[in-house]
Amino acid sequence: MIFLNSEDIENSLDKGHMVDMMEEAMLLFEKKEVFMPPRNHVTHGDNTLLLMPCFGQDYFCTKLVTVFPENREKALPVVNGTVVLNDAKTGTPVAILDGQALTSVRTGAVGAVGVRYFSPEEPHSLGLVGAGVQGFHQVRFAASVRSFESIYVYNRDKSKIAAFLEKLRQEKNLNLDGVSLIEADNCEHLLRECRTIILATSSNSPVLPDKRELLKGRTLIGIGSYRPDMQEFPGAAFENACKMFLDTEHAIHESGDLINPLKQGLIREDLVETMGRFLLNNRKSSEAQHAQNISCDGLQPNHGLQPNHGSQSNHGAKRDSIIYKSVGMAVFDLMASIAIFRKAREKGLGQDIKLKNVVCHA
């Protein structure tokens, strides 16, 4: 068994392959070729333990996440995570991976699936709201599947933006030659300048202006809100959306970005579809691995749009934007850990750990 820390994971990372693996994860889940039990939450006092297993054909993995709020007072991380990868035929553990690092890269790759399929193919401007760890990975993976002329970044705490932009400039595995990195004045400024917008916040209220005219023709990607009390998208985004794609149908019950607009009638449930179903239908119809530049006009009737040209909102205006929403699921951890484990083994990375009589000897 090998232990892979954050540096090992980074050195084993192939961003394009990781995006492919996240697509494969969605397809496997859609075709019910993996077994993914519900997340197990255990609460003890103020602390929480989350167990997220997923079983595939060759491997299964379990992500263990701990949430200890009092760690803030001890200058320690509130959230810690570990992923254990096991051989599916023998149950033998083959790898232990840094859970935070693995989650960061796989979530960046999940966001990039939306960029790959729904953002304009020609160079354009990318906007990011949320200059945190996940925002960084969203940009680096988005830039691996699309070329951008400029990248606009906005954060509620503006003091963090300059350092975030500098981190992007210094990222050795991110080619931003000729790309303008710009601090947005506010979210309205960002919306006016960008055609693809990624939201990576933990906000309890919408972070974008509730103005339909600013949201026309936009590709909106949300990866931050994962609880019912969280919502990043404004109501106008749903009124303007011809289609909303989800990584899992569980998002309908887990995220305020689905619960609230469906309850308020801002988007019809027949306009909401899992990304796995879209990928499955797309591959069946085109026999192509990757579609390019999918727009509202390009979505076929069997993808849920009826009619697929000029879909109208309740107010009679044409719906012409696409929303892609992710809340995450354990199959992403499984496929990401398999990809990292195989590449690390190929490159001789990681620390060997021998198991004997249930005692680990490093």
URBELUR-V685507 format. One record per pair of residues at least 4 apart in sequence whose ideal C-beta (glycine too) atoms are under 8 Angstrom apart, sorted by the first residue. I is the first residue (numbers start at 1). J is the second residue. Records with the same first field share a line. If there is no record, write none. Layout:
I=J / J
This chain:
1=92 / 93 / 94 / 95 / 96 / 352 / 353 / 354 / 355
2=94 / 95 / 96 / 341 / 344 / 345 / 349 / 350 / 351 / 352 / 353
3=95 / 96 / 97 / 350 / 351 / 353 / 362
4=8 / 9 / 12 / 95 / 96 / 97 / 98 / 340 / 341 / 344 / 349 / 350
5=9 / 98 / 101 / 351
6=10 / 98 / 100 / 101
7=11
8=12 / 340 / 344 / 349 / 350
9=13 / 97 / 98 / 101 / 102 / 105 / 340 / 344
10=101 / 105
11=344 / 347 / 349
12=340 / 343 / 344 / 347 / 349
13=18 / 105 / 173 / 340 / 343
14=18 / 339 / 343
15=19 / 109 / 112 / 140 / 141 / 144 / 173
16=20 / 144 / 145
17=21 / 339
18=22 / 105 / 106 / 109 / 141 / 336 / 339
19=23 / 109 / 112 / 113 / 116 / 141 / 144 / 145
20=24
21=25 / 109 / 335 / 336 / 338 / 339
22=26 / 106 / 109 / 110 / 112 / 113 / 332 / 335 / 336
23=27 / 113 / 279
24=28 / 335
25=29 / 34 / 329 / 331 / 332 / 334 / 335
26=30 / 113 / 247 / 274 / 275 / 276 / 279 / 331
27=31 / 276 / 279 / 280 / 283
28=33 / 34 / 56 / 331 / 335
29=33 / 34 / 36 / 248 / 276 / 329 / 331
30=274 / 276 / 277 / 279 / 280
31=276 / 280
33=56 / 57
34=54 / 55 / 56 / 331 / 334
35=54 / 55
36=53 / 54 / 55 / 329 / 330 / 331
37=53
39=50 / 51 / 52 / 330
40=50 / 51 / 52
41=48 / 49 / 50
42=48 / 49 / 50 / 51
43=47 / 48 / 49
44=48 / 49
46=68 / 69 / 70
47=66 / 67 / 68 / 69 / 70
48=66 / 67
49=64 / 65 / 66 / 67
50=63 / 64 / 65 / 66 / 67
51=62 / 63 / 64
52=62 / 63 / 64 / 65 / 330 / 333
53=60 / 61 / 62 / 63 / 330
54=60 / 61 / 329 / 330 / 331 / 333 / 334
55=60 / 88 / 334
56=60 / 88 / 331 / 334 / 335 / 338
57=88
58=87 / 88 / 89 / 338
59=85 / 86 / 87 / 88 / 94 / 334 / 337 / 338
60=85 / 86 / 88 / 334
61=83 / 84 / 85 / 86 / 330 / 333 / 334 / 337 / 338
62=83 / 84 / 86
63=81 / 82 / 83 / 99 / 103 / 330 / 333
64=81 / 82 / 83 / 84 / 99
65=79 / 80 / 81 / 99
66=79 / 80 / 81
67=78 / 79
68=76 / 78 / 80
69=78
70=74
71=76 / 77 / 78
72=76 / 78
77=100
79=100
80=99 / 100
81=98 / 99 / 100 / 102 / 103
82=96 / 97 / 98 / 99
83=96 / 97 / 98 / 99 / 102 / 333 / 337
84=93 / 95 / 96 / 97
85=93 / 94 / 95 / 96 / 97 / 334 / 337 / 338 / 341
86=91 / 92 / 93 / 94
87=91 / 92 / 93 / 94
93=355
94=341
95=337 / 341 / 344 / 350
96=353
97=101 / 102 / 337 / 340 / 341
98=102
99=103
100=104
101=105
102=106 / 333 / 336 / 337 / 340
103=107 / 328 / 333
104=108 / 133 / 134 / 137
105=109 / 137 / 141 / 336
106=110 / 332 / 333 / 335 / 336
107=111 / 134 / 137 / 138 / 223 / 326 / 328 / 332
108=112 / 134 / 137 / 138 / 140 / 141
109=113 / 141 / 336
110=114 / 223 / 247 / 326 / 328 / 332
111=115 / 137 / 138 / 141 / 142 / 198 / 200 / 221 / 223 / 324 / 326
112=116 / 138 / 141 / 142 / 144 / 145
113=117 / 275 / 324
114=118 / 119 / 219 / 221 / 245 / 275 / 324 / 326
115=119 / 141 / 142 / 145 / 146 / 196 / 198 / 219 / 221
116=145 / 146 / 290
117=278 / 290 / 291 / 294
118=219 / 245 / 294 / 295 / 322 / 324
119=124 / 142 / 146 / 195 / 196 / 219 / 293
120=124 / 195 / 196 / 219 / 293
121=146 / 292 / 293
122=293
123=146 / 147 / 148 / 149
124=148 / 149 / 194 / 195 / 196
125=148 / 149 / 150 / 151 / 152 / 193 / 194 / 195 / 196
126=139 / 142 / 143 / 146 / 148 / 150 / 151 / 152 / 194 / 196 / 197 / 198
127=151 / 152 / 153 / 154 / 184 / 190 / 191 / 193 / 194 / 196 / 197 / 198
128=135 / 138 / 139 / 151 / 152 / 153 / 154 / 197 / 198 / 200
129=135 / 153 / 154 / 155 / 187 / 190 / 197 / 198 / 199 / 200 / 201 / 207 / 208 / 232
130=134 / 135 / 155 / 198 / 199 / 200 / 201 / 207 / 224
131=135 / 136 / 153 / 154 / 155 / 160 / 161 / 164
132=136 / 155 / 160 / 200 / 201
133=137
134=138 / 200 / 223 / 224
135=139 / 153 / 155 / 164 / 198 / 200
136=140 / 164 / 167 / 168
137=141
138=142 / 198 / 200 / 221 / 223
139=143 / 151 / 168 / 174 / 198
140=144 / 168 / 171 / 173 / 174
141=145
142=146 / 148 / 196 / 198
143=147 / 148 / 151 / 174 / 175 / 176 / 179
146=196
148=179
149=179 / 180
150=179 / 180 / 181 / 182 / 193
151=168 / 176 / 179 / 180 / 181 / 182
152=182 / 183 / 184 / 189 / 190 / 193 / 194
153=161 / 164 / 165 / 181 / 182 / 183 / 184
154=161 / 183 / 184 / 185 / 186 / 187 / 189 / 190
155=160 / 161 / 164
156=201 / 203 / 207
158=183
160=164
161=165 / 183
162=166 / 183
163=167
164=168
165=169 / 181 / 183
166=170
167=171
168=174 / 176 / 181
169=176 / 181
171=176
176=181
182=193
184=189 / 190 / 193
185=189
186=190
187=191 / 207 / 208 / 209
188=192 / 209 / 211 / 214
189=193
190=194 / 197
191=197 / 208 / 209 / 214 / 215 / 218
192=214
194=218
195=217 / 218 / 219
196=218 / 219 / 221
197=208 / 218 / 219 / 220 / 221
198=221 / 222 / 223
199=207 / 208 / 220 / 221 / 222 / 223 / 224 / 232 / 233
200=223 / 224
201=207 / 224 / 225 / 232
202=224 / 225 / 230
203=207 / 224 / 225 / 230 / 231 / 232
204=229 / 230 / 231 / 256
205=231
206=210 / 231 / 232 / 233 / 234 / 235 / 237
207=232
208=214 / 215 / 220 / 232 / 233 / 234 / 237
209=214 / 234 / 236
210=234 / 235 / 236
211=215 / 234 / 236
212=216 / 236 / 239 / 240 / 317
215=220 / 234 / 236 / 237 / 240 / 321
216=240 / 320 / 321
217=320 / 321
218=321
219=321 / 322 / 324
220=233 / 237 / 241 / 321 / 322 / 323 / 324
221=323 / 324 / 325 / 326
222=232 / 233 / 257 / 323 / 324 / 325 / 326
223=325 / 326
224=230 / 232
225=230 / 231 / 232 / 255 / 256 / 257 / 327
226=230 / 254 / 255 / 327 / 328
227=254 / 255 / 256
228=253 / 254 / 255 / 256 / 259
229=256
230=255 / 256 / 257
231=255 / 256 / 257 / 260
232=257
233=237 / 238 / 257 / 261 / 323
235=239 / 261 / 264 / 266
236=240
237=241 / 321 / 323
238=244 / 261 / 266 / 267 / 323
239=266 / 267 / 313 / 314 / 315 / 317 / 319
240=313 / 317 / 319 / 320 / 321
241=267 / 271 / 319 / 321 / 322 / 323
242=271 / 296 / 299 / 305 / 311 / 319 / 320 / 321 / 322
243=271 / 272 / 273 / 296 / 299 / 303 / 304 / 305 / 322 / 323
244=258 / 267 / 271 / 272 / 273 / 322 / 323 / 324 / 325
245=272 / 273 / 274 / 275 / 278 / 322 / 323 / 324 / 325
246=251 / 252 / 258 / 272 / 273 / 274 / 275 / 325 / 326 / 327
247=251 / 274 / 275 / 276 / 325 / 326 / 327 / 328 / 329 / 332
248=274 / 327 / 329
249=274
250=254 / 327 / 329
251=255 / 257 / 258 / 325 / 326 / 327
252=258 / 259 / 262 / 272
253=258 / 259
254=258 / 327
255=259 / 325 / 327
256=260
257=261 / 325
258=262 / 272 / 325
259=263
260=264
261=266 / 267
262=266 / 267 / 269 / 272
265=314
267=271 / 272
268=272
270=304 / 306
271=304 / 305 / 311
272=304
273=277 / 278 / 303 / 304
274=278
275=279 / 324
276=280
277=281
278=282 / 303
279=283
280=284
281=285 / 300 / 302 / 303
282=286 / 288 / 291 / 303
283=287 / 288 / 289
285=300 / 302
286=291
293=298
294=298 / 299 / 322
295=299 / 322
296=305 / 308 / 311 / 319 / 320 / 321 / 322
297=308 / 309
299=303 / 304 / 305 / 308
300=305 / 308
301=305 / 306 / 307 / 308
303=308
305=311
307=311
310=318
311=318 / 319
312=316 / 317 / 318 / 319
313=317 / 318 / 319
328=332
330=334
331=335
332=336
333=337
334=338
335=339
336=340
337=341
338=342
339=343
340=344
341=345
342=346
343=347 / 349
344=348 / 349 / 350
345=349 / 350
351=362
353=360 / 361 / 362
354=360 / 361
355=359 / 360
356=361
